[in-house]
């Protein structure tokens, strides 16, 4: 079984190497992985993603929708904040 750090490093490496993701999608995915919790979820705010990925709010939203389709990112949307879950995390 992999440790939390090993899982995060594996996830980051897979995201960086992905040929399915565009540059902006990779930046958003890396920002999410940068703030991932031990259960594979990320509670990062849109504002934080915007700052880390150097994208506008609309750019971040477009990338999140792309990540939902391309890497099966799970997004739990609430008025207060969104939670992002890497489905692959539980298989690591």
Long-range contacts (C-beta under 8 A, 24 or more apart in sequence): 2-92, 4-38, 7-40, 7-89, 7-92, 8-33, 8-36, 10-92, 11-36, 11-86, 11-88, 11-89, 11-92, 14-88, 15-71, 18-71, 20-70, 20-71, 21-66, 21-67, 21-70, 21-71, 22-66, 24-53, 24-55, 24-59, 24-62, 24-63, 25-63, 25-66, 25-67, 25-70, 27-52, 27-53, 27-54, 27-55, 27-63, 28-53, 28-55, 28-60, 28-63, 28-64, 28-67, 29-63, 29-67, 29-71, 29-73, 32-67, 32-73, 32-84, 32-86, 33-86, 36-86, 36-89, 39-85, 39-89, 40-85, 40-86, 40-87, 40-88, 40-89, 40-90, 41-83, 41-84, 41-85, 41-86, 42-83, 42-84, 42-85, 42-86, 43-81, 43-83, 43-84, 44-84, 45-81, 46-82
